[in-house]
Structures are given as C-alpha cells and as structure tokens.
C-alpha cells in the first residue's frame, strides 16, 4: 500500500512538472521566424495525414469505382501534363503578387475542396462515378500547381536561409511519420467499413486534416516586404512567346549547375514514375 502511494505521488509530480513545462513552452515569447517554423511544422503534420491517404488510396478507389486501365493511366499522366504546361504561367502570376499568402491560401483551398467533393460524390452520382472521380482529381491539379509554386515562394520568404535546411528536414520527417500512421489506420478501417463508405470517410478525413493544415498556412508571415515583379505591360512593351522562351533558355544556360541538377532529376523521376500507373492494378 505504501509503495502504491509512493508511485502515485511520483506520477503526480511528473504530471505537474510536465504541465508547467508545457505552459512555459506555449507562453514563451517567440520571434517571427520561430512562429513561422511552428506553423510550417503544423502545416505539414496535418497535411501528412491527407497526403498518406491520397497517395495510397486514390488509384485504388478509382479502380473500385470501375475505372479502366486507360482511366488509371490518365489519372497518373494528366496531372503531370497539366503541371508541365501550367507551371510557367502560374509562376509568372505568383511573381507579380504583392502578397503571397492570399494567393497561396486561396489556391490551396480550391485544390483541397476536391477532397470534400469526392467524399460526397458517390451519394450524388450512380453512373459514371469513375469518370467523375478522375475528372475531379485532374481538375484539382490546376489550383494545386498554383499552390505549389506560391507556397514554395512563401516558404522562402518566411524562413531565414540559415534555418531553412533544418526546417525542411523536420517537415520531411513529419510528413513521412504522419503519412505512415494515417495509412496504417486507414488500411485497418478499409476491411472493417463497407465500400464505398470507407473511401468516402478517408477523403472526408483528408479534407478535414487539410483544412487544419490550411489554418497554419494562413498564419505564416513573410519576414520582409515583398517586391512584386513588373508585368510586360508595366515595363512598357508586350513580350512575345518566342522572346520569353529565348530568355528562359538563356537563363538556364547561365546556371549550368542548376541545369545539370534538373536534367538528372528528370531522368530519375522519369524512371521512377513511368510505371506508377501499374501498381494499383494488382493491388485492387
């Protein structure tokens, strides 16, 4: 009995000590870059839940809805094609923004609303579910590409250069950890809950987690004022497509190290992603 009282007293002591330290950590004055780092960690931790679910079950859900091999191929190839065509125009758009946070939040919200629409789609459609599913995923790539470019720029402006590598490494760790946990839980629930409610719940959870992630993005603040790039009209002359392509090519040639890096990355990703559409077929 006395031993139990000692253990209980020790437990109360450590619980009280933990609460004090937690309260001190929460109320600790922080600089702007420290607050940005915490919101960046919160953003990726919650998005890791959505990313784990979407990365694992998107193609499988399409097959369960009746998608053919052709639709599965389009599900993998069309978003990549849209990113190829859409990246440069949205980069120009981002460059001209006086503030990056509004366009980042708006584009992320538009891209993640697709998860909610997919969650309720089986209740609305009886026929052509697979086609509608693939169409929604592809359309979500349009604001998603804009969000990717805008968030990358916002991240650079919200973090000091000497801490950027550390913040990135922690974000990658949190993304992998939360993705692994979400897939483990979802894989178990997949066998317990009937189809299509299981996948609908997964996409609803992904949407809810992505909204919490978006809340953190809304609180990321650049460290200094942004100077937007001037548009061709503001510069006093319209620049043709050929001139833009020539200027882009000259910029790539001037940065030989970056060009080599991009070339190697293209070869690596081409080899990695060329067979990606085939994996869900035997899995389903």
C-alpha positions in Angstrom: 0.0 0.0 0.0 2.8 2.4 0.9 4.6 1.5 -2.4 1.4 2.3 -4.3 1.2 5.7 -2.6 4.8 6.5 -3.5 4.3 5.6 -7.2 1.1 7.8 -7.2 3.0 10.7 -5.7 5.8 10.4 -8.3 3.2 10.2 -11.1 1.5 13.4 -9.8 4.9 15.1 -9.5 5.9 14.3 -13.1 2.5 15.2 -14.4 2.7 18.6 -12.6 6.2 19.1 -13.9 5.1 18.3 -17.5 2.2 20.8 -17.3 4.5 23.5 -16.1 7.0 22.9 -18.9 4.2 22.8 -21.4 2.7 26.0 -20.2 6.1 27.7 -20.2 6.7 26.4 -23.8 3.3 27.6 -25.0 3.6 31.1 -23.4 7.3 31.5 -24.4 7.9 34.7 -26.4 9.0 33.8 -29.9 10.4 35.7 -32.8 8.6 35.8 -36.1 10.7 33.2 -37.8 10.2 30.8 -34.8 6.4 31.2 -35.1 6.7 30.6 -38.8 8.6 27.4 -38.2 6.0 26.1 -35.8 3.2 26.8 -38.3 5.2 25.2 -41.0 5.6 22.1 -38.8 1.8 22.1 -38.1 1.0 22.5 -41.7 3.0 19.5 -42.9 2.0 17.3 -40.0 -1.7 17.7 -40.7 -1.2 17.6 -44.5 0.8 14.4 -43.9 -2.5 12.7 -42.9 -4.2 13.8 -46.1 -1.1 13.0 -48.3 -0.8 9.5 -46.9 -4.5 8.7 -47.6 -4.5 10.3 -51.1 -1.2 8.9 -52.2 -2.2 5.4 -51.2 -5.9 5.1 -51.9 -6.6 7.4 -54.8 -5.9 5.0 -57.6 -7.4 2.1 -55.7 -10.6 4.0 -55.2 -10.8 4.7 -58.9 -10.5 1.0 -59.7 -13.1 0.1 -57.1 -15.4 2.6 -58.8 -14.9 0.8 -62.1 -12.1 2.7 -63.8 -10.5 1.0 -66.7 -6.7 0.7 -67.3 -7.0 3.7 -69.6 -8.6 5.9 -66.9 -5.9 4.8 -64.4 -3.3 5.8 -66.9 -5.0 9.2 -67.4 -5.2 9.6 -63.6 -1.4 9.4 -63.5 -0.5 11.2 -66.7 -2.9 14.1 -67.0 -1.9 15.8 -63.7 1.7 15.5 -64.8 0.9 17.0 -68.2 -1.1 19.9 -66.6 1.9 20.6 -64.3 4.2 20.8 -67.3 2.0 23.2 -69.2 0.7 25.2 -66.2 3.8 25.7 -64.1 5.4 28.6 -66.1 2.2 30.7 -66.4 1.4 30.3 -62.7 5.0 31.2 -61.8 4.6 34.5 -63.7 1.3 35.1 -61.8 3.0 34.4 -58.5 5.9 36.7 -59.3 3.5 39.7 -59.8 1.8 39.3 -56.4 2.5 41.9 -53.8 1.5 39.5 -51.1 1.9 35.7 -51.4 -0.2 34.5 -48.5 -3.7 35.3 -50.0 -3.0 33.5 -53.3 -1.4 30.6 -51.5 -4.4 30.1 -49.2 -6.9 30.6 -52.0 -5.3 28.1 -54.3 -4.8 25.5 -51.5 -8.4 25.9 -50.5 -9.6 25.3 -54.1 -7.3 22.3 -54.5 -8.4 20.7 -51.3 -12.1 21.3 -51.8 -11.8 18.5 -54.3 -11.4 16.0 -51.4 -14.7 17.0 -50.0 -16.5 16.8 -53.4 -15.1 13.3 -53.9 -16.3 12.3 -50.4 -19.9 13.2 -51.3 -19.7 12.2 -54.9 -21.0 8.6 -54.5 -24.1 10.0 -52.9 -24.9 12.1 -55.9 -23.8 10.0 -58.9 -24.9 6.5 -59.6 -23.4 6.2 -63.1 -20.0 7.5 -64.4 -18.5 7.6 -61.0 -15.1 6.5 -62.1 -15.0 9.2 -64.9 -16.2 11.9 -62.5 -13.6 10.8 -59.9 -10.7 11.0 -62.4 -12.0 14.4 -63.7 -12.1 15.9 -60.2 -8.6 14.7 -59.5 -7.3 16.2 -62.7 -9.1 19.5 -62.2 -7.7 19.7 -58.7 -4.3 19.8 -60.3 -4.9 23.3 -61.7 -5.1 25.1 -58.4 -2.7 22.6 -56.9 0.1 23.6 -59.3 -0.5 27.3 -58.4 -0.5 26.4 -54.7 2.8 24.6 -55.1 4.6 27.5 -56.7 3.1 30.0 -54.4 3.8 28.0 -51.2 7.4 27.4 -52.3 7.9 31.2 -52.6 6.1 31.9 -49.3 8.3 29.3 -47.6 11.4 31.0 -48.8 10.2 34.4 -47.6 9.1 33.1 -44.2 12.3 31.3 -43.2 15.8 32.6 -42.7 18.4 31.0 -45.0 20.5 29.5 -42.2 17.4 27.7 -40.7 15.8 26.6 -44.0 17.6 23.2 -44.2 16.7 22.3 -40.6 13.0 23.3 -41.1 12.8 21.3 -44.3 14.3 18.2 -42.7 11.8 18.4 -39.8 8.9 18.9 -42.3 10.0 15.8 -44.3 10.2 13.8 -41.1 6.7 14.8 -40.0 5.3 14.2 -43.5 6.6 10.6 -43.5 5.6 9.9 -39.9 2.0 11.2 -40.2 1.6 9.6 -43.6 2.8 6.2 -42.3 0.4 6.4 -39.3 -2.6 7.5 -41.4 -2.1 4.7 -43.9 -1.8 2.1 -41.1 -5.1 3.2 -39.6 -6.8 3.6 -42.9 -5.7 0.2 -44.1 -7.2 -1.4 -41.0 -10.5 0.5 -41.4 -10.6 -0.4 -45.1 -11.5 -4.0 -44.1 -14.0 -3.0 -41.4 -16.1 -0.4 -43.2 -18.2 -1.3 -46.2 -17.5 0.1 -49.7 -17.8 3.0 -50.7 -18.3 4.5 -47.3 -14.7 3.5 -46.3 -13.2 5.6 -49.1 -15.6 8.4 -48.5 -14.6 8.6 -44.9 -11.0 8.6 -45.9 -11.4 11.6 -48.3 -13.6 13.4 -45.7 -10.8 12.9 -43.1 -8.2 14.1 -45.7 -10.3 17.2 -46.3 -10.6 17.9 -42.5 -6.9 17.4 -41.9 -6.0 19.6 -44.9 -8.2 22.4 -43.5 -6.3 22.4 -40.2 -3.1 22.4 -42.3 -4.5 25.5 -44.2 -5.1 27.2 -40.9 -1.4 27.0 -40.2 -0.6 28.3 -43.7 -2.8 31.4 -43.0 -0.6 32.3 -40.1 2.7 32.1 -41.9 4.1 35.6 -42.3 7.0 36.7 -44.6 10.0 38.1 -42.8 10.1 41.2 -45.0 8.0 43.1 -47.5 7.8 41.6 -51.0 8.6 43.5 -54.2 6.5 42.1 -57.0 7.9 41.6 -60.4 6.8 44.0 -63.1 4.5 42.7 -65.8 5.4 43.2 -69.5 2.6 45.8 -69.8 4.1 47.7 -66.8 7.5 47.6 -68.4 6.1 49.3 -71.4 6.2 46.6 -74.1 4.5 43.3 -74.7 6.9 40.4 -74.8 6.2 37.6 -77.3 6.3 33.9 -76.5 9.5 33.4 -78.6 11.3 36.1 -76.6 10.1 34.6 -73.3 11.3 31.2 -74.3 14.7 32.6 -75.5 15.1 34.5 -72.2 14.2 31.4 -70.2 16.7 29.3 -72.2 19.5 31.8 -71.7 18.8 31.8 -68.0 19.1 28.0 -67.9 22.3 28.1 -69.8 23.7 30.7 -67.5 23.1 28.5 -64.5 24.9 25.4 -65.6 24.9 23.7 -62.2 21.1 24.1 -61.9 20.6 22.8 -65.4 22.6 19.7 -64.6 20.6 19.1 -61.5 17.3 19.5 -63.3 18.4 17.1 -66.1 19.4 14.4 -63.5 16.2 14.9 -61.7 14.2 14.5 -64.9 15.9 11.2 -65.6 15.4 9.9 -62.1 11.7 10.9 -61.9 11.0 9.6 -65.4 12.4 6.2 -64.4 10.5 6.3 -61.1 7.1 7.4 -62.3 7.0 5.6 -65.7 5.4 2.5 -64.2 3.5 4.2 -61.4 0.0 3.7 -63.0 0.5 -0.1 -63.0 0.9 -0.5 -59.2 -2.7 -0.1 -58.1 -4.0 -2.6 -60.7 -2.8 -5.8 -59.0 -3.3 -4.2 -55.6 -7.0 -3.7 -56.2 
